Every structure is written in C-alpha cells, then in structure tokens.
C-alpha cells in the first residue's frame, strides 16, 4: 500500500493535537455547565446547537472563499488559531453565558478552518485514495480524542472534580496544533478556477450532491449533541471520574475503524457504507433509550463508534467525488452547513424532549430519524443513479474523477 501524501499526514497530526485539546474539555463540559454553573438541559441543547450551527454557517463562507483564493492554508491557520485562543478562557468562566460565548468563538474558529482543510486533503490525494485519506484523517482526529480524555482523567485522579484545571491544561495541545500546521503543511499544486462559482449558484454541484445533502440534513435532525449521551451515562450510574474513560472508549473504536472503513469505501459504493453507518446509529440510539445500567452504557458507547467509523470519512470522500475540483471548498461548506443547520433544531428538540418526556423519548427520536434518512437515501440514490448502484463501482461508489 503506497504512502499517503505529506499534507494528508500532517493535517491529520494537526487534527490529532487539536482534538486532544478539545476532548480534554468536551466530555466534562456538560456536567460543568449543568451541575457547576447550574444551567438547564434545554440551555445545554441551545448552547451546543448555536455552537455547531455557527461553525457550519462560517464553513460555507470559508469554503467558498478558499476556492477563490490561490491558497487555502491561511484560512485553515486562522481558524485553528482562533479556536486555540478561545479555549484557555473556559476555566475562568463564572456563568453559563460566559461558557456559551467562549464555545461560540471556539466553534467559529472551527468553522473557518473546516471546509478549506477538507478541500486541502482532497486536493492532495488521488480520487482512488480519497476514502483512505479521509479515513486516516478521521482516525488521527479520533486518536486525539483518546489522548485528550486520558489526560483529563489523569488530572481528575490527582485533583478530583477540578474541571477548571483540566480545561486550562487543554491550551497546550491546541497551541501545538497551530505550530505544526504553520511549519509542516504545504499548499498543493492543484489547478483551480480563478473564480469559484457563487455559493448560492446551486446548479454547479449537481443533483446527486443536493440529494445526498438533503438526506444528510434529515439524518442530522435526529443527531443531537453527544452531550445528552454523557448526561445519560451520568443518569445510568457512570461515576464522574470515569466519564473521560467512557469518551476514550468511543474514540478508540472510532479511530480503529475509520481507516479500514475509508479503504472499504474505495472498493465498494460509498453510499452503501454511509447507509450502513446510519443503521448502526439507529440501533445504538435505540439501545441508549432502553439502557438502565452502567455496563450497558459502556457497551453502547463502544458500539456508537461503529457509526462514526463508517460514516465520517466516507461522507467527506463522497462529497469530494461529487463536487467539481474548482468548487470543492464550496461543496464542503454546504455539507458542513447542512450538518450545522440541522444541529441547532436537533439539540433544541432534544433538550425539550429530555425535560418534558425524558431520555428514552429523546434518544428514540434520534433512532427514528436515522432510519428515515437511511431509507430515503437508499430509495433516492437508486432512482438517481439507476439499479445496482449499491453493488458496483463508479460515481455511486464514490469513484468519480477529479
């Protein structure tokens, strides 16, 4: 198997370091927000929805702008830098409103970097290896999400319940990610049009792209923040000190499966891999809805990683397959916008359902939406691309040129 290009490797290292920083904070943030700062579950859902929707709105603009510029790297650097500057302020927060603001700035930075970074990866690798490249990137990203909670758990063993110390320590890997990005990533020599199509010129990306985006949006409406799963773990008896370990377990599975799933999507239709991942999501969420013991939560978090391993890299590779080379940043911007716009109502609905009907109804709703999205994608993809598109290679399998 040939070696992945330099940019794919170093951008993956950047994501490893950045995610180690982010995931030192994220597993503990719901409890800090709800229990320490006395915010409500709907407020948690609103914060996460606003944060992710903001990131996704910015991704559309930054992806389009990256298509217009001669170089994508400066936008990626600005985004990672802004997120790295914001995170050290979390331990100083004294109110829910302050955490919401910091989280907003963090996700704003993520929004600037996300689409240009994914386009850089697509520009740096051949079409035949896109699944492997995006799978490898997601694997290292999730490896960072193993290291981050491990560091958080170690600190919590030394200083129990001192969330603020853990949050302060997250600044170090965030800064390191910016240094590596600045020093090691190079702009690939890829020809792009002098002016990318306007992001609202919808016809340039094709019917298959927009249909895929529609089903992803439908799925996202039931894909509320994982903060609710962490609250579910607390309700089922998982102790505070073990929450980072639970989060690590999820990312061990994610990291282990991302590269093999990406390679699989280079060999069979990518859409088949995506549908399989959405069905896995539905089964896991149904399990969370019925779970009542801590050991069940551990098993379900491990199974939850299967969904991520199958879907995250494969969706990105499929987006790159369907988009013209001159509009890849814009396509990734639309992709992230669809996910982010869906994240706001998803998390708000989850917060309301959690308060009014309980965790089981919240998680059952997520499972039902995943089944609906998988069914829509299976039916519509066959109509657009013809019978047999789930079994043969070609555009339906994610092997377009470019």
Secondary structure as UniProt FT lines:
FT   HELIX           6..31
FT   HELIX           32..36
FT   HELIX           41..68
FT   HELIX           73..87
FT   TURN            88..89
FT   HELIX           90..92
FT   HELIX           96..123
FT   HELIX           127..129
FT   HELIX           130..158
FT   TURN            160..161
FT   HELIX           163..169
FT   HELIX           171..184
FT   TURN            199..200
FT   HELIX           202..205
FT   HELIX           207..220
FT   TURN            221..222
FT   HELIX           227..235
FT   TURN            236..237
FT   HELIX           240..242
FT   HELIX           243..267
FT   HELIX           270..290
FT   HELIX           294..322
FT   HELIX           325..327
FT   HELIX           328..356
FT   HELIX           359..385
FT   TURN            387..391
FT   HELIX           395..397
//
